[in-house]
Amino acid sequence: MDVDAPTPLLGGLTPVQFMRRHWQKKPLLVRQAMPRVRPPLGRLELFDLVGRDDVESRLVVRDGRRWSVHHGPLARRMLPPLSRPGWTLLVQGLDLHVDAAHEMLGRFRFVPDARLDDLMMSWAGDGGGVGPHLDAYDVFLLQVHGRRRWRVGRVDDTRCKPGLPLKILRRFEPEFDWLLEPGDLLYLPPLWGHDGVAVGECMTCSIGFRAPSAGELAGDLLGRLADSAGDGTERRYRDAAEAATTAPARIPPTLLTFAGREVQRAVASRGALARCLGEALTEPKPQVWFTPSPRASIGRGVVLDRRTRMMYDPLHLFVNGEAFVVAGGDAGLLRRLADHRALDAAGCRRLGADARRALRAWIEAGWLHPKEVP
C-alpha cells in the first residue's frame, strides 16, 4: 500500500494525511468512499451464519423504551420477522469467516495490524440500532446496503441509562446529523458519541480497532512473563539472617525486595517483553480454530489463512501466538509474508531449509495455504 498516494477511501487524502489530521482527533465523513460497494454477505447467508457455534453474534431488539439482547448462536426461528421494525443483528469478526469481509478489512491496513481488530456487520430493519453510545476505540462505519442515519457528537456526560442490557448514553446531544448511502464511510475517533438508526432495511460494516486498557495489557504481559521467567534455576526466597519477630503479621521488607527484583529480572530479560507482546497480539480469538491439512508443496508460493495473525519485531516473528527467532535473508522474506500476507514462488525458493520446513508445518496446521494455480 502506498501511504503517500491519495485514495477515494479517505476522501482524496493520503493515509499519511488522514493519520495526521483525523486519527484519534476528529471525525471524517467520506461520500462514496467505496462506489458500487456490495455487502460481504447477503441477508439470508448472514442469518444462516449466526446459527454456528464458532460465530460471535447478537440480536438487539427495541420495543418502545424496552431493549433486549440475545447472544448467539441464533437459530433462524429466534429472529423476528423481517416486517417487524426496530431489530438489529450484529455479527462480530465476519472477516474470520468470509473472504470478502477479510478483503474489505485489508483496505484499512495503513493502520498497524497490532491495532486492527475485526470487521463487524450489522443487518437492521427499519428503525433498528443499538442506541446512542460510546466506543473506547476508533471505528470506520461503511454503509454497504440501504441507508442509515448517524447522529454524532462529543459527550460530556458519559453516564449510561440504568437497568438496560446495553450501554446507552443517559444524555446525548449530537453535533452532526448525516444520512449515509451505500458506499459512504464515516470515521469516528474514540469516545465520540454516535447513534445509528436504519432507514428501511440496511447493512453496515464496522471496522474496529484494538485499544487494550493499561490494566488488561499489563495483566496479560505479566502473566506471560511469569510463565517464561524460568532460566533453568528455581530461585526461592531465603531469609537466613531473619531475626525472631514480635510483629508476625508484618510483611518482611526482604520479601518485598525479593519480589521486586524477580519482577524486574523477568521484564529485563533480553527480548522477553517484546516476545510476550507479540505473542499476545497474535493470539487467535477463542472462537477461532484451524483445520489441519496435508503437507503440500510451497513451490508456487503461499498465502496466509484469513484467520492467521502474523506480525514481527526486530528480533522475532510471531504467528498465531507463537514466537520464532529469524535472521538474515529469511527474516526479510518472512516479514514480507507478514506484510503482504503472501509470498511468491521466487521468495519461497530463496528461503533456507529451516524456514521452508516451518512453512510446510504451518500449511499442515492450516495457518497458511499453497497458492492455487490460476
C-alpha positions as CSV (number, residue, x, y, z in Angstrom):
1,M,0.0,0.0,0.0
2,D,1.3,3.4,-1.0
3,V,0.6,5.5,2.1
4,D,1.6,8.7,0.2
5,A,-1.0,8.2,-2.6
6,P,-4.4,10.0,-2.4
7,T,-7.3,7.5,-2.1
8,P,-11.1,7.8,-2.6
9,L,-11.4,5.6,0.6
10,L,-10.3,8.6,2.6
11,G,-11.9,11.3,0.5
12,G,-8.8,12.1,-1.5
13,L,-6.5,12.2,1.5
14,T,-3.4,10.1,1.6
15,P,-3.2,7.6,4.5
16,V,-0.3,9.8,5.9
17,Q,-2.6,12.9,5.8
18,F,-5.5,11.0,7.3
19,M,-3.4,9.7,10.2
20,R,-2.0,13.2,10.9
21,R,-5.3,15.1,10.6
22,H,-8.0,12.8,11.8
23,W,-6.8,9.7,13.5
24,Q,-7.9,9.9,17.2
25,K,-8.6,13.6,16.6
26,K,-11.8,14.3,14.7
27,P,-14.4,12.6,12.6
28,L,-14.3,12.3,8.8
29,L,-17.3,11.7,6.5
30,V,-16.4,10.4,3.0
31,R,-19.2,10.3,0.4
32,Q,-18.7,7.4,-2.0
33,A,-15.5,6.1,-0.4
34,M,-16.3,2.7,-2.0
35,P,-18.5,3.2,-5.0
36,R,-20.6,0.2,-6.1
37,V,-19.8,-1.5,-2.8
38,R,-21.5,-4.8,-2.1
39,P,-22.2,-6.4,1.2
40,P,-19.6,-9.1,2.0
41,L,-22.5,-11.5,2.7
42,G,-26.2,-11.5,1.7
43,R,-29.0,-11.3,4.2
44,L,-30.0,-15.0,4.1
45,E,-26.4,-16.1,4.3
46,L,-25.9,-13.9,7.3
47,F,-29.0,-15.3,9.0
48,D,-27.6,-18.8,8.4
49,L,-24.1,-17.8,9.7
50,V,-25.3,-16.7,13.2
51,G,-26.6,-20.3,13.9
52,R,-23.0,-21.5,14.0
53,D,-21.1,-22.1,17.3
54,D,-17.9,-20.5,16.1
55,V,-19.6,-17.2,15.1
56,E,-20.0,-14.4,17.7
57,S,-23.4,-12.7,17.2
58,R,-26.0,-10.7,19.0
59,L,-29.7,-9.9,18.4
60,V,-30.8,-6.5,19.7
61,V,-34.5,-5.8,19.8
62,R,-36.1,-2.5,20.7
63,D,-39.8,-2.3,21.8
64,G,-40.6,1.2,22.8
65,R,-38.3,2.0,25.8
66,R,-37.5,-1.6,26.4
67,W,-34.4,-3.3,25.0
68,S,-33.4,-6.9,24.9
69,V,-30.2,-8.6,23.8
70,H,-29.7,-12.3,22.8
71,H,-26.3,-13.8,22.2
72,G,-25.6,-16.4,19.5
73,P,-25.7,-19.0,18.3
74,L,-29.1,-17.9,17.0
75,A,-31.4,-20.3,15.1
76,R,-33.4,-18.8,12.3
77,R,-36.6,-19.3,14.3
78,M,-35.2,-17.0,17.0
79,L,-35.0,-14.0,14.7
80,P,-38.0,-11.6,14.5
81,P,-39.9,-11.4,11.2
82,L,-38.5,-9.1,8.5
83,S,-41.6,-7.0,8.7
84,R,-41.0,-6.1,12.3
85,P,-39.2,-2.8,12.8
86,G,-36.6,-1.9,15.4
87,W,-34.3,-5.0,15.5
88,T,-30.7,-5.5,14.6
89,L,-28.5,-8.5,14.1
90,L,-24.7,-8.0,14.7
91,V,-22.0,-10.4,13.6
92,Q,-18.6,-9.9,15.1
93,G,-15.4,-11.0,13.3
94,L,-17.0,-11.6,9.9
95,D,-13.6,-11.3,8.4
96,L,-12.7,-14.7,10.1
97,H,-15.4,-16.5,8.1
98,V,-15.9,-14.7,4.8
99,D,-13.2,-13.9,2.3
100,A,-14.9,-10.8,1.0
101,A,-15.1,-9.3,4.5
102,H,-11.4,-10.2,5.1
103,E,-10.5,-8.4,1.8
104,M,-12.6,-5.3,2.9
105,L,-10.8,-5.2,6.2
106,G,-7.5,-5.3,4.4
107,R,-8.3,-1.9,2.8
108,F,-7.5,-0.4,6.2
109,R,-4.1,-1.8,6.8
110,F,-2.5,1.6,6.7
111,V,-3.1,1.3,10.4
112,P,-0.8,-1.4,12.0
113,D,-2.1,-4.9,12.3
114,A,-1.4,-4.7,16.0
115,R,-4.3,-2.2,16.2
116,L,-6.6,-3.5,13.6
117,D,-9.2,-5.8,15.2
118,D,-12.1,-7.1,13.0
119,L,-15.0,-6.3,10.7
120,M,-18.4,-6.5,12.3
121,M,-21.5,-6.4,10.0
122,S,-25.0,-5.5,11.2
123,W,-28.3,-6.1,9.5
124,A,-31.1,-3.9,10.7
125,G,-34.8,-3.5,9.9
126,D,-36.4,0.0,9.7
127,G,-35.6,1.9,12.9
128,G,-33.1,-0.7,14.1
129,G,-30.0,0.3,16.0
130,V,-28.3,-0.1,19.4
131,G,-28.9,3.4,20.8
132,P,-26.5,6.4,21.4
133,H,-23.3,5.0,22.8
134,L,-19.5,5.5,23.1
135,D,-16.7,3.2,21.8
136,A,-13.3,3.2,23.5
137,Y,-11.7,2.5,20.1
138,D,-11.5,4.1,16.7
139,V,-14.1,2.8,14.2
140,F,-14.9,3.2,10.5
141,L,-18.6,2.8,9.6
142,L,-19.1,1.7,6.0
143,Q,-22.6,1.6,4.6
144,V,-22.9,-1.4,2.3
145,H,-26.7,-1.7,1.7
146,G,-29.7,0.6,2.3
147,R,-29.4,3.8,4.4
148,R,-28.6,4.7,8.0
149,R,-28.9,8.0,9.8
150,W,-26.0,8.8,12.1
151,R,-26.1,11.4,14.8
152,V,-22.6,12.2,16.1
153,G,-21.2,14.4,18.8
154,R,-18.8,14.9,21.6
155,V,-20.0,13.7,25.0
156,D,-19.7,15.5,28.3
157,D,-21.8,13.1,30.4
158,T,-20.6,9.5,29.9
159,R,-23.2,8.0,32.3
160,C,-25.4,5.4,30.9
161,K,-29.1,4.7,31.4
162,P,-29.5,2.2,34.3
163,G,-31.2,-1.2,34.1
164,L,-30.6,-1.7,30.4
165,P,-28.7,-4.7,28.7
166,L,-26.9,-2.1,26.5
167,K,-24.6,0.8,27.4
168,I,-26.9,3.6,26.1
169,L,-26.0,7.1,27.0
170,R,-28.2,8.9,29.5
171,R,-27.9,12.2,27.7
172,F,-26.8,12.7,24.1
173,E,-26.8,16.0,22.2
174,P,-25.4,15.4,18.7
175,E,-23.5,18.0,16.8
176,F,-23.8,16.3,13.3
177,D,-26.7,14.5,11.6
178,W,-25.8,12.6,8.5
179,L,-27.7,10.1,6.3
180,L,-25.3,7.6,4.8
181,E,-25.9,5.9,1.5
182,P,-24.2,2.7,0.1
183,G,-20.5,3.4,-0.4
184,D,-20.4,6.2,2.2
185,L,-17.8,5.9,5.0
186,L,-17.7,7.6,8.5
187,Y,-14.7,7.6,10.7
188,L,-15.1,8.3,14.4
189,P,-12.3,8.7,17.0
190,P,-12.6,7.0,20.4
191,L,-15.2,8.4,22.8
192,W,-17.3,10.3,20.3
193,G,-21.0,9.6,20.9
194,H,-22.9,8.1,17.9
195,D,-26.4,6.8,17.3
196,G,-27.1,4.9,14.1
197,V,-30.7,4.2,13.1
198,A,-31.7,2.3,10.0
199,V,-33.9,4.0,7.4
200,G,-35.5,1.0,5.9
201,E,-33.6,-2.3,5.7
202,C,-29.8,-1.7,5.8
203,M,-26.4,-3.3,6.3
204,T,-23.4,-1.5,7.8
205,C,-19.8,-2.8,8.2
206,S,-17.9,-1.6,11.2
207,I,-14.1,-1.7,11.0
208,G,-13.0,-1.8,14.7
209,F,-9.6,-1.4,16.3
210,R,-7.9,-2.9,19.4
211,A,-7.4,-0.5,22.3
212,P,-6.4,-2.5,25.3
213,S,-6.5,-0.8,28.7
214,A,-3.3,-0.5,30.7
215,G,-4.6,-3.0,33.2
216,E,-5.6,-5.6,30.6
217,L,-2.3,-5.3,28.8
218,A,-0.2,-5.3,31.9
219,G,-2.1,-8.3,33.3
220,D,-1.7,-10.3,30.1
221,L,2.0,-9.5,29.7
222,L,2.9,-10.1,33.4
223,G,1.2,-13.5,33.2
224,R,3.2,-14.4,30.1
225,L,6.4,-13.1,31.6
226,A,5.8,-15.2,34.7
227,D,5.3,-18.3,32.6
228,S,8.5,-17.7,30.7
229,A,10.7,-16.4,33.6
230,G,12.4,-19.7,34.3
231,D,16.1,-19.7,33.3
232,G,17.0,-23.3,34.3
233,T,17.2,-22.5,38.0
234,E,14.4,-22.1,40.5
235,R,15.2,-19.2,42.8
236,R,13.4,-19.3,46.1
237,Y,13.2,-16.7,48.8
238,R,15.7,-17.2,51.6
239,D,16.0,-15.3,54.9
240,A,18.8,-16.9,56.8
241,A,19.5,-13.6,58.5
242,E,15.9,-13.0,59.6
243,A,15.6,-12.4,63.4
244,A,12.8,-13.5,65.6
245,T,9.8,-11.1,65.3
246,T,7.3,-9.6,67.7
247,A,5.2,-8.5,64.8
248,P,4.4,-11.7,62.9
249,A,1.7,-10.1,60.7
250,R,4.2,-7.6,59.2
251,I,5.4,-8.5,55.7
252,P,9.2,-8.7,55.8
253,P,10.9,-5.9,53.8
254,T,13.4,-8.5,52.4
255,L,10.5,-10.4,50.8
256,L,9.3,-7.3,49.1
257,T,12.8,-6.7,47.8
258,F,13.0,-10.3,46.5
259,A,9.6,-9.9,44.8
260,G,10.6,-6.6,43.1
261,R,13.9,-8.0,42.0
262,E,12.3,-11.0,40.3
263,V,9.7,-8.9,38.5
264,Q,12.5,-6.6,37.2
265,R,14.5,-9.7,36.2
266,A,11.6,-11.0,34.2
267,V,11.0,-7.7,32.4
268,A,14.7,-7.0,31.8
269,S,15.4,-10.4,30.2
270,R,16.6,-9.7,26.7
271,G,13.6,-9.6,24.3
272,A,11.2,-11.1,26.9
273,L,8.7,-8.2,27.0
274,A,8.8,-7.8,23.2
275,R,8.3,-11.6,22.8
276,C,5.3,-11.7,25.2
277,L,3.7,-8.6,23.5
278,G,4.0,-10.2,20.0
279,E,2.6,-13.5,21.3
280,A,-0.4,-11.6,22.9
281,L,-1.1,-9.5,19.8
282,T,-1.2,-12.6,17.5
283,E,-3.1,-14.9,19.8
284,P,-6.2,-16.1,17.9
285,K,-9.5,-15.3,19.4
286,P,-11.2,-18.0,21.5
287,Q,-13.7,-19.0,18.8
288,V,-11.0,-19.4,16.1
289,W,-9.7,-22.8,15.2
290,F,-7.8,-24.0,12.2
291,T,-8.4,-27.1,10.0
292,P,-5.3,-29.2,9.6
293,S,-4.4,-30.1,6.1
294,P,-1.9,-32.4,4.4
295,R,1.6,-31.1,4.0
296,A,1.9,-29.6,0.5
297,S,4.4,-28.1,-1.8
298,I,5.3,-24.4,-1.5
299,G,6.8,-24.3,-5.0
300,R,4.1,-21.9,-6.3
301,G,4.1,-19.6,-3.3
302,V,1.9,-19.4,-0.2
303,V,-0.9,-17.2,1.2
304,L,-1.9,-16.8,4.9
305,D,-5.2,-18.1,6.0
306,R,-7.6,-15.3,6.6
307,R,-7.7,-16.2,10.3
308,T,-4.0,-16.1,10.8
309,R,-2.4,-13.2,12.7
310,M,1.2,-12.7,11.7
311,M,3.5,-9.8,12.9
312,Y,7.2,-9.2,13.6
313,D,9.6,-7.0,15.6
314,P,13.4,-6.6,15.1
315,L,14.1,-9.9,16.9
316,H,11.1,-12.1,16.4
317,L,8.4,-13.4,14.0
318,F,5.0,-14.1,15.6
319,V,2.4,-16.4,14.1
320,N,-0.9,-17.2,16.0
321,G,0.5,-16.7,19.4
322,E,3.9,-18.4,18.8
323,A,7.3,-16.6,18.6
324,F,10.1,-17.6,16.3
325,V,13.6,-16.1,16.1
326,V,14.7,-15.4,12.5
327,A,17.7,-13.7,11.0
328,G,19.4,-12.9,7.7
329,G,17.6,-13.3,4.4
330,D,14.9,-15.5,5.9
331,A,13.9,-12.7,8.2
332,G,13.3,-10.3,5.3
333,L,11.3,-12.8,3.3
334,L,9.1,-13.9,6.2
335,R,8.4,-10.2,7.1
336,R,7.3,-9.8,3.5
337,L,4.9,-12.7,4.0
338,A,3.5,-10.9,7.1
339,D,3.2,-7.5,5.4
340,H,1.6,-8.8,2.2
341,R,0.0,-11.9,3.6
342,A,1.5,-13.8,0.7
343,L,4.9,-14.9,-0.6
344,D,5.5,-15.7,-4.2
345,A,7.3,-18.7,-5.6
346,A,10.6,-16.9,-6.0
347,G,10.5,-15.8,-2.4
348,C,9.8,-19.3,-1.2
349,R,12.8,-20.7,-3.2
350,R,15.1,-18.2,-1.6
351,L,14.2,-19.4,2.0
352,G,16.6,-21.5,3.9
353,A,15.8,-25.1,4.7
354,D,14.6,-24.3,8.3
355,A,12.2,-21.6,7.1
356,R,10.9,-23.9,4.3
357,R,10.2,-26.6,6.9
358,A,8.4,-24.0,9.0
359,L,6.1,-23.0,6.1
360,R,5.3,-26.7,5.4
361,A,4.4,-27.2,9.1
362,W,2.2,-24.1,9.1
363,I,0.4,-25.5,6.0
364,E,-0.1,-28.7,7.9
365,A,-1.5,-26.7,10.8
366,G,-3.9,-24.8,8.5
367,W,-2.2,-21.4,9.2
368,L,-1.3,-20.8,5.5
369,H,-2.0,-22.4,2.2
370,P,-0.2,-23.1,-1.1
371,K,-1.1,-20.6,-3.8
372,E,-3.6,-22.1,-6.2
373,V,-2.9,-22.5,-9.9
374,P,-4.7,-19.7,-11.9
